Amino acid sequence: MDWSIKEGIFALGDLPLSAGGTLRDARLNWRAHGTLSPARDNVIVYPTSYSAQSPELQWLLGPEGILDPTRWFIIQPDMFGNGLSSSPSNSDDYPALVTAFDNVRAQRRLLREVFGVERVACVYGWSMGAQQAYHWAAEFPEAVERIVAICGTARTSPHNQVFLRSLMAILEAAPEYQGQGRFSAEPVAAVRAFARSYAGWALSQDFYRAGLHLASEPDLESFLRNQWEARWAIRRAANLYAQLKCWDAGDIGQAYGGDLPRALGAIQARVLLMPGDTDLYFRVADNAAELPHLRHGKLLPILSIWGHRAGNPMGNAADTAFIRDAVREWLATPA
């Protein structure tokens, strides 16, 4: 690679949580790409998404990529619960709920205490990463110049919560489930069911109708087994459960007495909303409803049959090019 990559673990100590309780001996794993400018004014925060770990999401970085680390200093903080930062899998007393607010407050400390950064040029995120971008802009309005929220909303919608709670119910039905998001052993059969349910939500009906699931697999069963079961089998069920709780609770309005329009109106950043037009749980209509309350917002749907995966289009050249061109134009626009 033609740029510097650094990584580390930031020790936060005992972290008070927005929902109550404390995350003991909290640790935030991070990766940084590129070079911090002398003025510390070229920072992009790129949080991880549901279950993802920072190395898996760096595919879009590069001089010709969506985010250019030869121009920007890109910090990837791993979300709590993803197995690298503090998670049920590495913290015996992991709390019942760690929210997006807890994540972005820890990330803010990382930027200040490790890098001496007070203001960021952009927060870029997909899915739960987009929710964190929104939380950054609402929680620290004077510190964020722009956000790019790809396939994500400021508040998790009721329909999205139906999806998330169905996944929780699958895990809770496992014989290994002990309550409070903990398991006596890895629930292999439940995670297999979890994976197959997820495959019906993450990609659109049009994706399957067009036969795109057969591009690399001979049949549907092989696609479910090799592309979905295999992915989730390497994750710890307690981590999956903890991040489902975080996603379900996503709501920037909680910092404004539950008033979502007020929270959106407090955002000073320029907000680029890029929903997927066939995404089954972060709908274009949800972002369209947010737009009138933003001071500086733009809605630019991704016209794609890849559903939610259109927002993280590894191996999908058309959607990658669309996002890259839109993001580079957004970053070039004065804040």
N, C-alpha and C positions, 0 to 999 in steps of 0.2 A: 504493500500500500504506500501511496505517496504522501502520507500524513502521519503525524504522531498519534499514538494511541496510549492512553494511560488508564489504569484502573485502580480501584481501592475500595476499602470498606470504611465508612464514616460511622464512628461510635457516637451515638446521640445520648447515651445514658438512659435514665428512666424517662420515658416520653408520656406526658399526660395526653389522654385521648379525648376527642370531641364528644364522643358518646358516653364518656365516663370511664374510669379505670385508667390503668397505666400499662404501657408496653415496656416491660423490664429489659434493661440492657439492650435497647433498640439499636439495630445496625442497618445501615443503608448501603447496599452494594452499588457501585457506579462505574461507568466507563466514560472517558472523555476523548473526543476525536478532534484533531486539529490543534491550532495554536491560539491561545488567548491574546487578544490585541493589548498593547500597552494601556489603552484607555478602557479596557474591559467592556467594550461596547459591541462585541460580535458574538454574543452568547445565544445559542438556541438550546432550550431544554426539550428533550425528547423522551418522555416517560414511556414505560412499557405498558402493554395491554394485558388482557385476561390470560393468565397462566404463562405468558411469554417471558423470556429472559433476554437481557440486553444483546447478547451475541446473535440471537435469532433475528433481531430486528435491524441489524446494521447493514443488511443487504442493499438498502436504498441510499446508503452513503457513498459519495464519490464525486469526482469533478464533473461527471456527466449524470450523476444521480439526482434524486429528488432534493437531497440536502448535500451541499458541497463543503466538506471539511477542510478544503484548501482555502476557503473564504470565511467559514464560520467556525466557531468553537462550540462543538456539539456535545452536550452532557446528557448521557443516558442514565437516569436513576432507575434502579429496579424497584418495582412496587413491593410493598410489604405483602407477604403471603405468596411470593412467586418462587420460593425455595432458595434464592440467593440473598435477598435482604431478610430481615426477621420474618419468620413464618412458623406455622404450627410444626412443620417438619424439623425445625432447629431451635424452637423455643417451647419448653414444656408448659409454660403458663401463658401462652399466646391468648390475648383477649377475645371475647366473643365477637366484637365488631371493631375493626380498624377502618376508618373511612377515607374517602378521597381527600378530605381536608387534612387528615393526619399525614397522608402521603405528601401533599404539597407543602405543608409546614415543615416537614423534615427536609424536603428538597430545598426549600428556601434557606434553611440553616446550612445545608451542604454548600450551596453557592456562596453564602456569606463567609463561613468559617474556613472552608478549604480553598476557595478561589478568590475571595475578596470581591465578589460580584453583587452589586445592589440592584441592578436593572438588567432585564433581558430583552434582546431584540425580538424574540419569538418563543412561544411554546408550541411545539408541533406534536400532535398525537392522533392515533387511530383508536377507535373503540373506547375502551377504558382509558387509554392515553388521551383521547379527545376530551373525555370527562375531566381528567386532571388538568388539561389545558384551560378548560372553562373555570375550574376551581381556582387555578392560579390567577386568572384575570379578575375573578370576583373577590378573592381573598386579599390580593396585593395589587389593587388597580393602578397605583402609581409606579409599580415596578415592572410592568409588562407592556411592551410596545405593540405587539401583535400576537395573535394566536391563529393557528390553523387547526380546526376541529374536523377531523375526517371520520365520518360514520360514527358520530357521537352527539350527545345532547347535554344540556345543562341540568336536566332532571331525568332520572330513569322513569320512563312512562309506565303506566299500569300494564299495557300489553307486553312490554319488555319484561316487567316483573313476573308475569305469568310464565314466560319462558324460563327465567332464572329460578323461580320457585319450583317449577317442574323438575329441573336438574337437581335442586336441593332434595326434593322428595325421592328421586332415584337413589341418591347417596344415602339418605336416611332409611330407606327400605332395606339396605344391606344388613345381613346378619351380624356383620362386623361393626356396625354403627353403635357407638356407646353414648351418644348424645353430646350436645355442646360442640359439634363439629369434629369430634374425635372418633377414631376407629381402633379396634383391637388388633387388626391386621389390614393389609391393603384389600379392599373389596373388589376383587378382580371382575366378577360378574356384573356388579353394579356399574363399574367404570366402563365396561363394554357397552352396557345399555346407555349410559351417559353419552358415550361417543356417537352411537348411532342416532340418538335423539338430536345431538348437536349438528350432525351432518344435514338434517332436514331444515335447520334454521340458518346456518351460516351461508348457504348457497341457495340461490333462488330456484323456483319452479322452472323458469326459463333456461337456467343453466343445465338442469337435468333433461329438459325437453330437447335441448339442442345436442344432447349426447356428449357434453364436454367432460363428463365424469369418465368417459371411455377413452380420453386422449392418452392416458398412460396405464390404464387397466383394462383387462379383457371383458369385464362384466361388472355389474353393480355390486355384487357381493365382494369381489376383490377390492373395489374402490372403498367400500365401507371398512373392510378389514385392514387394508394396507395404508390408506390415507387418513383414517379416522381412529380406529381402534389402536393402531400402533402409536399414534401421536399421544393419546391420552393415557395409554398404559405406562408411559415413562414419568407421569406426574403423580404426586402424592395426593391422595383423596382429601386429606385434611386441608391441604393448601388450596385445592380446587374449591372446597366448601367455603373457606375463609374469604376467598376473593369473590365468590358469588354473593356473600353477605355484603361486601363492600360495594359491589356493582349495584345490588338491589337498593342500597341506601343512598346512591348518588343523587345529590340535590344541592345546587349552589344556593338555593333559597334558604337553607337552614341557617346560614350566617346572617340572614336578614329577616328573622322572625317568621320564616316560612313563605315570605313574599318573593316569588320567583321574578315577576316583572321588575320589582325594585332591585333585586340582585343583578339582573341583566342590565338595568339602567345605570348601575354603579360602575360597570366595566368601562374603562377608558381606552383599552386596547382596540386596535383594528381587528375585527373578527372575520375570518374567512371560514364559512361553513360549507363543507363538501360531503353531503350525504350521498349514499349510493341509491339510485332511483329504484333498485329492486331489493334493497336491504329489508329484511323482514322484521327487524326489531328497532333499529334507529331510522325512523321514517323521514322522508323529505318533509312531510307535513309537520313533524315535530320541530324541525329547524325553522320552517317557514313561520310557525307560530312564535318562535323566539325573536325572529328578525326585527319586527317593529319596535321592540323594547331596547334594542342595541343602539348605541350612539353612532358606531361606525361598523356596520356589518354588511357582508355580501354573501349571498346564497348561490352556490355553484354546484349543482348536482353532478355526480359522476354517472353518465349514461352508459350503463353496463348491465349485462345479465349475470354478473358474478356475485350478486347479492352483497352481503356484508364483506366478503373477501375482496371486493373491488377496491376497498380502502387500503388494503395491504397486498398489492397485486404482484407478489413475487412470481416471476414466470409469465406474467400477463403484460405484454409489451404495450398494448394500446392504452390500458388504464394507467400504467406507470407513466407513460409520456404525457397523458392528460394531467395527472396530478403534478408531475415535475414542472410542466410549463406554467400551471396556475400558481404553484408555490413560489417559483422563482420570480414571477411577476409580482406576487404579493410582498415578497421580501425586498424587492427593488423599489416598492412604493414607499414614499416617506411616511414615517409614523405620525 
